[in-house]
Amino acid sequence: MSFKPIIPIYIIVALLVLCIVAIILCIVKVQYRQTRLFRRIAIVIFLLFTMARPVFYVQTTVETALNNLDIYFVVDMTGSMIAKDCENGQARRYEKAIDDIIAIAKRFPGSSYSVLAEDYSFYTALPLTDNYDALDVAAHSLIPKNSKTTSDSDINGLLNYANTHVRRNLTRRRGHQPVLFYFGDGEDRVNSEIFVPNELKNSIVTGAVFAYGTEDGTEIESISSTGTISSSPVKDNNGKIVISSMNEGNIEKIATGLGVKYYIHNNGGLNTEALSNINAEATDYKMNDESAYEDIYWIFAIVLLGLLLWEFAYVLDKILLERKAIK
């Protein structure tokens, strides 16, 4: 048996010593040999044992992730990500991006995660948290927004937005190491040149850029705010069908600017090479075996409850007797 106290152990020990002294005094002094005094001392003793939180270690072990990685998923959710040119035309770009986010998160259990995205504007879909379930919900809630010309795609703006969050959290969370993953098709109708902030490159430990789409491109369909996609293609102001294609040149510039590798991911699951490289480059990531334990403080708590009920009954009885005597 071991203990995981909820208050400093030296306080518990000091109070237990006082309880032992009180018991000895009650035994030695005849006038103190009263049931109620022994009961009240027992209440204090069992309270202290409950607060000491005794546990039993078991033979099995549990695998515990010890991870100080802050993983940022930076996602392009503008209109072009609706394009259905992944998995040989069976999957949309944003669907593949969501699948990859989940696959990467599972590769790094115990990390903290954040999702930063762009549609009509830049926004935080998930603040930094170590709750995997929250990440799963946030990732599957990502829906691209309509864009006739995809003119709202602003890679530089999204990277600057990510830089602000990474730098701010880096100051607040000393000892944690940022990892950044970018997901998009490389289309950018706002900037003539892709620029990655040097501060962002110098802040992250590692990461990767994942690109979606084909160079030939495909039509873009419209999508409602609830994610319902129409069957008719989007047309520009001149009535021409909008064709969206992956811009590998921009994708490469993003990767080079961040100092990471990029992967064009249109078919199959997230490739083994990408995951292996990411895993190898992420520092301070380790798995540790820790003995599992079972709490047994509840046993002392049950006895404590019984003693408190006994004391309550004693006090109540005494009050009732005093009232009768007054009458």
Residue pairs with C-beta under 8 A, 6 or more apart in sequence:
1 54
1 55
1 56
1 296
2 54
2 55
2 56
2 57
2 293
3 9
3 52
3 53
3 54
3 55
4 53
4 55
4 293
5 12
5 51
5 52
5 53
6 51
6 53
7 51
9 52
12 48
12 51
12 52
15 44
15 48
16 45
16 48
19 41
19 44
19 45
19 48
22 37
22 41
23 38
23 41
25 32
26 32
26 33
26 34
26 37
26 38
26 41
27 33
36 311
36 314
39 307
39 310
39 311
39 314
40 311
42 307
43 304
43 307
43 308
43 311
46 300
46 301
46 303
46 304
46 307
47 304
49 297
49 300
50 297
50 300
50 301
50 304
52 297
53 295
53 297
54 295
54 296
54 297
54 300
55 293
55 294
55 295
55 296
55 297
56 293
56 294
56 296
57 291
57 292
57 293
58 291
58 292
58 293
58 294
60 292
61 289
61 290
61 291
61 292
62 289
62 290
62 291
62 292
63 287
63 288
63 289
64 110
64 287
64 288
64 289
64 290
65 109
65 110
65 111
65 287
65 288
66 110
66 286
66 287
66 288
67 108
67 109
67 110
67 111
67 284
67 285
67 286
68 175
68 176
68 177
68 284
69 108
69 111
69 112
69 176
69 177
69 178
69 179
69 205
69 282
69 284
69 285
70 111
70 112
70 114
70 128
70 166
70 169
70 173
70 176
70 177
70 178
70 179
71 104
71 105
71 108
71 111
71 112
71 113
71 114
71 178
71 179
71 180
71 181
72 113
72 114
72 115
72 116
72 162
72 165
72 166
72 178
72 179
72 180
72 181
72 207
73 101
73 104
73 113
73 114
73 115
73 116
73 139
73 181
73 183
74 116
74 117
74 158
74 159
74 162
74 180
74 181
74 182
74 183
75 97
75 101
75 115
75 116
75 117
75 118
75 125
75 142
75 182
75 183
75 184
76 97
76 117
76 118
76 153
76 155
76 158
76 183
76 184
76 185
77 94
77 117
77 118
77 119
77 142
77 143
77 144
77 145
78 118
78 119
78 144
78 145
78 147
78 150
78 152
78 153
78 187
79 144
79 145
79 146
79 147
79 148
79 150
79 152
79 153
79 220
79 223
79 234
79 244
80 93
80 144
80 147
80 150
80 153
80 185
80 187
80 213
80 220
80 244
81 92
81 93
81 94
81 97
81 144
81 184
81 185
81 212
82 92
82 93
82 94
82 144
82 220
82 221
82 223
82 229
83 92
83 93
83 185
83 213
83 217
83 218
83 219
83 220
83 244
84 90
84 91
84 92
84 93
84 218
84 221
85 93
85 213
85 214
85 217
85 218
85 266
86 92
86 93
86 95
86 96
86 212
86 213
86 265
86 266
86 267
87 96
87 266
87 267
87 268
88 267
89 218
93 185
93 212
93 213
94 142
94 143
94 144
94 212
96 212
96 265
96 266
97 142
97 183
97 184
97 210
97 212
98 139
98 140
98 142
99 269
99 270
100 181
100 183
100 210
100 265
100 270
101 115
101 135
101 139
101 181
101 183
102 135
102 136
102 139
103 269
103 270
103 275
104 181
104 270
104 275
104 278
105 111
105 113
105 132
105 135
105 136
105 139
107 275
107 278
107 279
108 179
108 279
108 282
108 285
109 132
110 130
111 130
111 179
112 128
112 129
112 130
112 176
113 126
113 128
113 129
113 130
113 132
113 134
113 135
114 124
114 126
114 127
114 128
114 129
114 165
114 169
115 124
115 125
115 126
115 135
115 138
115 139
115 142
116 122
116 123
116 124
116 125
116 158
116 161
116 162
116 165
117 123
117 124
117 125
117 142
117 158
118 152
118 153
118 154
118 157
118 158
118 161
119 143
119 144
119 145
119 152
120 145
120 152
122 157
122 158
122 161
124 165
125 138
125 139
125 141
125 142
126 134
126 135
126 138
126 139
128 169
128 173
129 135
143 223
143 225
143 226
143 227
144 223
145 152
145 223
146 222
146 223
146 234
147 153
147 220
147 234
148 234
148 235
148 236
148 237
148 242
149 189
149 236
149 237
149 242
150 187
150 189
150 220
150 242
150 244
151 189
151 190
152 189
152 190
153 187
153 188
153 189
153 190
154 188
154 190
154 191
155 184
155 186
155 188
155 190
155 191
155 194
155 250
155 254
156 188
156 190
156 191
156 194
156 195
157 190
159 182
159 195
159 196
159 197
159 200
159 254
159 257
160 197
162 180
162 200
163 197
163 199
163 200
163 203
166 178
166 180
166 200
166 203
166 204
167 199
167 200
167 203
169 176
169 178
170 176
170 178
170 203
177 205
177 282
177 283
177 284
178 203
178 204
178 205
179 204
179 205
179 206
179 207
179 278
179 282
180 200
180 204
180 207
180 258
180 260
181 207
181 208
181 209
181 210
182 207
182 208
182 209
182 210
182 254
182 255
182 258
183 209
183 210
183 212
184 210
184 211
184 212
184 251
184 254
185 211
185 212
185 213
185 244
185 245
185 246
185 247
185 251
186 211
186 213
186 246
186 247
186 248
186 249
186 250
186 251
186 254
187 244
187 245
187 246
187 247
187 250
188 194
188 247
188 250
194 250
194 253
194 254
194 257
195 257
196 253
196 254
196 256
196 257
196 258
200 258
201 257
201 258
201 259
204 258
204 259
204 260
205 281
205 282
205 283
206 260
206 278
206 281
206 282
206 283
207 258
207 260
207 278
208 255
208 260
208 261
208 262
208 263
208 274
208 277
208 278
209 251
209 254
209 255
209 258
209 260
209 261
209 262
209 263
210 262
210 263
210 265
210 274
211 246
211 248
211 251
211 262
211 263
211 264
211 265
212 246
212 264
212 265
212 266
213 244
213 245
213 246
213 266
214 245
214 246
214 266
215 245
215 246
215 248
216 245
217 243
217 244
217 245
217 246
218 243
218 244
218 245
219 233
219 234
219 241
219 242
219 243
219 244
220 233
220 234
220 242
220 243
220 244
221 229
221 230
221 231
221 232
221 233
221 234
222 229
222 230
222 232
222 234
223 229
223 230
224 230
233 241
233 242
234 241
234 242
235 241
235 242
236 242
246 264
248 264
251 262
251 264
252 262
254 262
255 261
255 262
261 274
261 277
263 271
263 273
263 274
265 271
265 274
279 285
